[in-house]
Amino acid sequence: MKIYDYHGRKNMCGDRIKIARAARRISQADLAARLQVAGVILERDSISRIEIGTRFVTDYEVVEIARALDVSIEWLLGQKKDDLNP
């Protein structure tokens, strides 16, 4: 399997996840717990690797992360340049 990078990263939403999580004062462990309740099994270290860009993020993970952080998918993917509002 070929591994792809986007500007040297394995995802394009990690920075925005970190921004939204910090703005809402949610720890990586708390975000992981919220995702696990929603059926997406991620550990705290997976959240960390997503935020620093060393882990791929699947489409269903993006959907649930956006929901857990109360942001739009478009904002999370950098398609909306405005603030953290959905």
Buried (B, 14 or more C-beta within 10 A) or exposed (E): EEEEEEEEBBBBBBBBBBBBBEEBEBEBEBBBBBBEEBEBEBBBEBBBBBBBBEBBBEEEBBBBBBBBBEBBBEBBBEEBEEEBEE
